[in-house]
Amino acid sequence: MRREVATVQPLLRHVLLIGETQHLRGRRYGNVLLVASRHRLPVAGLERVLASDPVATRVVDPARTRALAAGASAIT
């Protein structure tokens, strides 16, 4: 996940992750959605939508996503 963010980040400035809490913490394997755009992403709106989801899903905001990928090498 870190390397995927590091690969996309130079191309699309605004990057965030969406996933189940357990997947984001690395406690379970599963899919995490990487969302990237040239334009600012509607983090608050995404959080509101996900709050009504029956599965514990959360948004990792762009600043935390960048921090997560710090030091990771891009996939070439």
N, C-alpha and C positions, 0 to 999 in steps of 0.2 A: 504494500500500500504506500509506504514512504517513497519508494522508487518511482511509482506511477505518478504520484503528486510532483515529485522533482522533475519528471519528464514533461508534464503538461504545463507546469507553472511558468516557464519562460515564454511560452506561446500565448497563453491566456491568463491574464493578470488576476482575475478573480476566481479562486478555486476553493471549494468546500467539500466536505464529506457528509454523507447521510448513511446511517446504519443502525442496526440494533446495538444497544448498549454493550452487550456481551461480546459482540464481534469487534467493536471499536476498542474495547479494552484488551483484546487478544485472549479472552477466556474461552471463546468458542470460535470455530471456523465458520465462515459464511461470507456472503457477499456484502460489499460496502459500495455505495454509489458515489462516484466522483463526479461532481458538477463543476464545470468550468465555463467561463464566459469572458468576453472582452469588456462587458459592462457589469456594474455592481449587481450582485445577486440579492434577492429579497429574503435575507436571512430570517427576519422576524415573521414574515408571511409563511415561510416554510416551517418554522417552529410551531406556528399556530395550527397549521394543517396536520403536522405530525403529532401534536398533543392529543388529538382525537383518535389516533391510531390505537387499536387494541394491543399491538406489540410495542414494547418499550424501544422506541426509535428516536434518535436525536440527530441534530445538526452540529457538526464541528465547524465553527465559524472560520472565515478565511485566515484570520490572524493565527489561530491555533493550528489550522491545517498547515500554514507555512512553517510554524515552529516544529510541527511533527516531522516535516520533510527535511528540516535543516540537517545538513551533512550527508544526506542520502545522494547516491549517484544516479543520474538519469539513465534510463534504459536506452541503449543504442542499438 
